[in-house]
Amino acid sequence: IDDAIVLIENIFRHMEMGKSPIQAAQDATEELSLAILATSLSLMAVFVPIGSMGEVVGQYFKQFGLTVAFALAFSTMAAYTLTPMISAYWLKDYREEHAKPYKHPRPKVVQICLDKFEAGFQVICRMYDELMVFAFQHPWKIVLISVASLIFNLFLLPFIGTEYQPTYDSGEFSVSVKAPAGTSIERMKELTLPLEEEILQMPEVRIAAMRLGGSRVPVNEGNIDVKLIPSSDRDRSMIDIMDELRRKFGNVEELKVAVVSNQGGGRGDSRPVQVGLRGSDLELLTTYAQDLAERIRQVPGSTDVDISSSEEEPEIIVKVDSLRASAMGLDSTSVGKVVEMAFLGKSTSNSFTIGDNDYDIIVQLDAAHRRDINDVANLRVSNTEGKFVRLGDVADVYFSSGPTRIDREDRQRQIVVYANTVGITPGDLIQKIQTEMIPDMNMQVGYRYKMIGQADTMAKAFSEIAKAVILAIIMIYMVYAAFGNYDVTAVCDYRCCFRLDGSRADCKYDVADRFYDAAGSGYKKCDPAGRLCQSGTG
């Protein structure tokens, strides 16, 4: 509605000059047509780039930016068409309206308050006049002050923290637990149950549900999902409760405990700081990840630091000797199929039917013969001649250990270092990681890092915002260059001061290009040779 307000005020000014409403609407619209267009285009130059941002942040602001841009476009059309037409027929003559007496005079106390407010407002107006006169008399000082203020604000940026999404009181969070590799689900239940019971004892907790293992989660990992009572019924916020649980569960025997909010998002984890280390050698990557995690733990305010690589679990390696196997009429493929069938089991093509139900038939060694490494070495494998050969005679069978999961990204192995923050913003911790910790690690050639999860999304969002700001500045300059008039030699101020009671201290011109206020106590004269409006009295 800005365009309509400006236009109606100008129409009213023309009516005060003695014109009819129709003539005033026509002249006022012609007078402000370019100004309204320039103002609307300058605003659209800001919001169109906002609506054109990419990445995830663009999905948040696209509707906002385009909605405002289209609203500005239609408001400009209304200012050129609807507003002048309505004003020409609906606005009444100014002198006739103010000649009518008040039907309902205000109480004396109210009028005194309004007069006091008006007096203070007029003081502010006079201060504004003096400030404008000073600005036009010293333009370069104003420019230097503005530039210095901008530079000063830029120097304040390092003291302002950054984060993609602040943690809010949603009333729901999780406590993730992780035990050493090889821990059974029964042992996990014994270790996690006391934590769940302690959480349930808190008066703010409504529900606490424990989950151990899953389709892609080993049994030595789990979560306790916590739901709090409504915030109106508790004295502490969710953040305070999470901090208390971090202090309580900081040194739980045989368990790594992390308290996460489940807000935001990431690569299977909601912690805001996630650093992906990538390379070819998994052992070297693990060393780098543990080194980085230890460095992050030393930063005050960092918490819930962990790495994504699972601990190595014990395993039995069967390494077939090709020479001995070929001499016995065997190869790696046939040996592998027999070992898989014996210890993992294999479904046959037949099925067992009971009534209307069919059941698969699985061939597998009895559990009594699948207990230790000797059972693997003593496994008999048939060759092409139908003879049975002991597996230990054609292969090396030995204990070893290895990871249960290997993550890859961009065709490289990856280990993620996770961290949460308390008392500092994620952006502060990310900056320390990128500028101090990673360079000090001196990783070998072929090994690199990448911020992922919320950290990556935040970096992309800031990049898109910076592009939108730069594009907006360029478009605003183009609008000003197209509509600006740099040959103006005099700047005259015209101000209509509205009082709170609805009356106005109106300004009016005379033939000498001076304009007076309604009381006639002062004037301002346009100086043709200067660039300001000279003030005077009389």
N, C-alpha and C positions, 0 to 999 in steps of 0.2 A: 504493500500500500504506500510505499515511500513516494513513488511517482505521482500518485493521485494527491497526496498531501501537499507536495510542492506545487503542483498545478493549481489546486484549489486556493492555496494561499496567494498565488500570483493573480488568479482571477479576482479574488477579493480585493487585492491591491488596485487592480484596474477599475473595479467598481468604486473604490474610494476616490478615484480621480474623476468621477462623474460619469462614467460610461454605463450604458445599460448592461444587464447581465449577459445578453447574447453577444454584444460587441466586446465586452470584457473577456468572455470565454474564448472568442476567436483570437483576439490580440494576445492574450496570455499564452494560449497554446502555441501560436506561431513564435512567440518570444522564447519559449523554453523547449521547443521541439528538439533542437540539437543537444541541449544540456541533459534532457531526460534520456535521450538515446545514448549519449556518452556514459552517463551514470549506470544505466542498465547493462551496457556492454562491458564496462569495467567490472561490474559484479559478476556477470556471466563468465568473464575471463578467469575468475577465481574458481567458480564452482564447476565449470565444464572439465578442467583438468582433474579435479577431485573425483568426479564421476567417471573418469577414464582411467583410473589407476588399475594396475593389474595385480596378480598374486591374490592371496587370501584377503589382504586388507582392502583390495578393490571390491570384493564382494560385500564388505561391510559398508563402504561409502558410496557405492555406485548409485543406489536408489536415492540416497541423500543428495548427492551432488546434482544428479540429473533432475530431481524433483525441484530443487531450488532454481536451477537454470531455466526450466520450463515455466515455473511460476513467475520468474522475472520477465521472461518473454511475453507472457500473457498480460502481466501487469503493465508492461509498456504499451501493448496494444490497447488495453483498456484506458490508459492515460491519454492516448491519442484520439480515442473514439467515444467511449462511454462517459468518461468523467466530464469532458467539455459539454457534451449534450445535456447531461443531467444538471450540471451547474448552471447552464444557461436558463433553465426553467425552474429550478428549485431554489437557487440562492435569492434572498430577498435584498432589497435596497438597504444599505448599511445605515444611512441617516434616519430612515423611517423606523428601523428596529430599535436604534438607540434612543430615539425620541420618546418611546413608550416608557411609562413609569413601571417600576417593579411591582408586581402583583403581591408578592410575598416577601417583604423586607426581612433581612437576616437578623438574628438576635445580636445584641450589642457585643456580647463576648466573642461570638464567632467573627464579627466584623473586625474587632480589635486584633484577633489572631491573624486574620487575613492581611490586615494592614501591616502588621509587624513582619509577616513573611514577605510581603511585597517590598517593604523597605530593604530587607536583607537581600532579596533577589536583585534589586536595582543596584546595590553595592557590588554584587558579583558582576553585573553587566558593565559597570564602570571599570572594574578591574580588567574585565575581558577587553574593553575598548583600549585601555592603556597598553595591555599586552600586545594587541594587534598592531597598534601604532609603533611600538618598539620593534616588533618583528619586521614590519615593512621598512623601518628606518635602518635596521641592521640585518639584512637578509643572510649575509655570509656567516654571521655569528649563530644564527638559528640553524643553518645547515651544518656547521661544525659541531654544535651541541647535539644535533640529531645523530650525526655519524658517530660521535664519541659515545653516545648512549647505546647505539647499536653494537659497537665494538665491545663496550663494557658488558653488555648482556651475553655476547658470545663467549667472553672469558668466564662467565658464570656457569656455562654448560658442564664443565667437568665436575662441578659440585652438585649437579642434579642427577639422581639415579635414574636408570631406565629399566623397564620391564615390559613384557608383552601384555601380560594380563595380571593385575593384582589379585592376590588371594582374598576371596570374600567369604563371608560366613554362610556357607551353603548348608551347614548342619550334617554333612557327610564327609568322611575321609576314610583312609585305609592305613593299616599297620602291616607292612610287608615284612616277612620273616624268611631267613635263609640259613640253612644248616650246612655242615660240611657234606661233601659229596659222599654218597653211599649210605647216608642216613635213611633208615627204613621209615615207612609211613607211621608205624606204631610209635617209634621213637620221636618222630616229628610231633605227633599228637601229644606225647608226654611233655615235650618242651614248650609247645605253644599253648596248651590248655591253661597254665598259670597266668599267662599274659591276658588271655581272654577273660578269665575270672577277675583279674585286677581291673580291667577296663570296665566290666559290668558293675563293679562296686562304685564307680564314679556316679554321683547323683545326676549329672547331666546326660548320661548315656541312656538311650532308649533301647537300642538293639546293637548287638555285637555278634557277627556270624563269621566263623572260621572256615577257610577253604584251603585245602592242601593239595598240591599237584594239579594236574589238568591234562588236556589233550596235548599241549605243547610245553607244559611246565613240569619239570621233574618233581618227584615226591619230596625232595628236600627243600622245596620252596613253597610258600603259601602266603595268604593274606587274611587279615581280620578286618572285615568291613564294619565300620562303626557308623551308627546313625544317632544323632543327638535329639533331644527334645526341642521344641520350638524356642527360638532365641528369646522370645518374650517371657519364657518361663525359667530362664537360667541367668545367673549373674555374670558368668564368664563367656567370652567369645570362643569360637571354634579355634582360633589361633592360639589363645591361651591354653586351651585343653591340649592341643597338639604339642605345644612346647613342654607342658608338664610330662606328657608321655615320653617325649624324647629324653628328658632328664631321668625318668624312671627306668627306661629300657636301654639306656646307653651302654651298659655293661652286662648284658644277659649272657650267661654261660652257654656256649655252643651255638649261639644264634647271632646273626646280624639283623638288627631291627632298624627299619626306616619308617617314619611317619610321613605320609604323602597326602595331598589334598584331593587328588584325582581331578583337578581342574586344569584347563589348558589342553595339553596333548603332547605326544611324543612317540618315539619308536617303542611302543609297548610300555612306556613309563611316563608319568606326568610331571616328573621333576623338571624345573625350568632350565637347568643348566645341563646340557648333554654335549659331550665332545667325542666325536668318532675318530679313532685312530685307525689308519688303513695301511696295509702293506702285505707282503707275501709270506713272511715267516711268522707263524702264530706264536711261537715261544717268545720271539723278540717283541711282538706286539703286546703280549701279556706283560712283559717287563716294562715297556714304556707306559702301559696303562696303569700298572701298580705304582710306578714312579709319579705319574701325574696325579693319581688319586691321593697319594701321600702329600704332595705339594699343596693340593687343594685343602686337605684337612688342616694344614697349618694356617690357613687364612681365617682370621676372626669373622664369625658370622656364617661360615659354611657348615653344613650339616648333612646327614644322610648320604655320605659319599660312598659310592660303590662302583664296581665295574660289571659289565654285562657278561664277560666270559665265565663260564661255569668251571668249577674246579674239576681237575682230571679225576676220572673214576677208574678203578682197577679193571683190567680186561685181560683176556687170554689171547695171545697172538699165535696164529697158525701160519707159518711161512713155509710154503712148499718148495723143496729142492727139486728143480726141474730135471736134473740129471738122474737122481735116484728115482724120481717118479716115473720118468720115461723108461728106465730100465725095468720097472715093475709093471709097465703097461698102463700107467695112470697119467693124468694131466691135471692142471689146476682147476679146470672147470668141473670135472667129475668129482674131485676131492671136495670142492666147495659145496656142491649140491648135496653130497652125503652128510657133511658137517651141518649144513643148514637144516636138513631133514631131521637129523638126530637130536639137535639141541633146540632148534626153534620150532620144528614141526612143519608138516606140509600136508595140505588137503589133497585128497585123492579125487579122481573123477567120479567115484561112486558116492552114494549117500545112503544113510540108514533111515528107514521109514518106520514110524510108529503111528498108526492111525492116519490122520491127515497131515502129520508133521514130518518134514524131511530134515535130517541132521547130517552135517558134513562129517566125513571120516578123516581124522588127522593122524598121520603116522609120525611117531616121536618116541625117543628112548624113554624108558621108565625113569621117574624122578630119582630113584635110588642109584641110577647110573649116570646122573648129570650133576654130581656134587662137587668135584674138584678137578684139578688139572690132569690127574692121572686118567680120569674117565675120558678126557679128550684125547690124550696120547694113545690110549689103548683102543680107540675106536677102530673097527675093521671096515676097510673100504674094498669093494670088489673091483677087479680090473676087467679088461676085455676078454680074458680067458676064463672068467668066472671064479678066479682064485681071490681069496681075501688077504689083504695086506694091512698090517698094523700102521695106523696113521703116523705114529712116532718114528717109524722106519723111513718114511719118505718126506717128512716135514719136521721143522723145528717148532716145538710147542713150548712157549714160555710166558711168564707173567709180564705185564706192562701196564701202562695207564695212558689215558687219552681223553680228550674233551668229548662231551656228549652232544655238543651243538657248536657249529661253526657258522657265524654270520658273515654275509658277503654284501658288499655295496660297490657299484661301479667295477664289477669283476675283480675286486680285491677283498681280502679278508679284513674284517673290521671288528674292533672291540670298542664299546662305548663306555665312557666314564660319566657317571651320573652324580649330580649334586643338588642339594637344596640350599636355601638361604634363610637366615633369621637375623634381622637387624640390619642387613644390607640388601641392596637390590640385586637381582640376577645380572643386570647390566654391568655393575661394578665388578662382580666376580668374573664375568666373561672377559672384560677388558684386562684384568690381571692375567687370566689364562693366555690370552692372545699376545699380550705385549711383554710379559715377564716369564711365565712358566714354560710355554712351548719353545721360545728361543733358547732358554737355558738347558733344555733337554738334549739339544744337538742330535736330533734323529738322523739316521743314515739316509743316504740317497734312495729314493723309492718309497719312503715312508712319509706320510703326510697326515694332516688332521683336517677335520671339517666340523663346524658347529651344526648340530642337527636338532630336531625337535623345536621347542619354543624359541631357542636361541637363533636357529636358522630362519624361522618365520619372522622373528622380530627384526633381524637384519634386512630381510627382503621388504618388510613393511616400511622401515625407515628409508630404504632406497627408493621405493615407490613414492613416498611422501615427498622426498627431496626432489624427485623428478617433477611431481605435480607443482611444487612451489616454484621451481625454476620456470616451468612452462607458464604458470600464472603470471609471474613477473614479466616475462617476455610479451605475453598477450596484453597485459595492462599497459605496458609501454607502447605497444602498437596502437591501442585505442587512444591513448593520450596524444600520440604523434599524429593520429588522423584527425582528431577533433580539437587539439590544442591550438590556441592563438597566442603567438609569442610577440605580437606587436602591440600588446596592451601597454599603455603608458600611464594609466591611472586606475587605481583599484578603489572603488567606492563601496562602502559598507551600507547595506540596508537591512534593518532588523526590526521585526515586529515583536515586541515583548508582550506576551500574554500574561495577564494577572490570573491569580488563582480564582478570582470571582468571575472570570469570563470577560472582563473589560480588557482593553489593550492600550498600551502606550505607543501609539502608531507614529510612524515617521512619514513626513510628506515633503515633497520637493518644491522648490520655488524656481523662478526663471534663471537664477544665478547658479544653478546646479548645487544649491545647498538644500539640505533637508533638516527639518526641525522635529523635535518630539512634540507630543500633543500639548504639553504644558508650555512650550516655547522657551524652555530654559537653556537650550543649547543647540548648536548646529554643527554639521560637518560639511566641509566644502571640498569638492573634487578639484585637486590642483592639476591642471593640464600638463604642467612641466614636471611633476613629480610622480611618485608611485605610491602615494598614501592619501588618506582622507584627513585633512587637517581639521582639528577640533577647535571650537570656540564657544563663546557665550554671547547672549544678547538676543 
